[in-house]
């Protein structure tokens, strides 16, 4: 007598599929706020690192070219300008003679900042210097209009309470030393 072989059907049932989808949805709803906080934190770190690199570049170009080089706010990627009340829109690195006059050559480097929710602002020292720092051929940070040593800070802030810490302060001193300090203001940017 022939032996019957049992055939098993392979696959998943509708119930198993619904349970798996429910677990996936619950997991995503828990992870999504953390993921957006991670993205905001990475943008904050990325912008801070970009400006730190631009300041180091401006200093090294001043030494290499043996002439003054300026890092400053710019809303047109060509000349130094005063930022709007909402904060910095962009920046340029340019030789001092070109940055403070009508542009005749393109900037050595330039960049733009993303708009909301990030705010980039100058402290009082940098605002008094016209939101610009001039690096001498010796690599020293000075006010653009004179040879007064300049130590200042650029603040990067993300206005989202879930991003912790939401503030990065990029500080530089007149000798060219740069450091980044983090703090948290519970999503408030001033």
C-alpha angles and dihedrals in degrees: 000000000000117000114233115227117216116234117214121204115226125213140066130292124238091251092054090049092050092049091051092048091049092052090048093050093048091048092050093048089055095045100041098078090048090049094052089049089052091051092049091048091051092050089050092050092044094053092045091051091047092056093043088054091047091052092049089047092050091050094047092047090052089054094042096046092039090227137095117280125193131213111195149148114277131178093186103040089237112072139018112269137174113259123242120252088262091065141258118340097188147327143230138201112212141152108274096243092056100038095059096042137048107307116252099163131034120267117270087234135351140176145179130228123227113248124234135025089032121070123191118194143167127237121237094270094054092042089053088053091056093260089291138108123203118208114207123219085263090059096250121143113237140166109269097235098049142001096271112137112251127210112172147145138236114205124211115193134176113205096217121109094209092061107088119216094021098180132068118184114200106202126188130180132210092263091060099256112147128196136170122220124190127210138162129233097172093257096312118130119196 
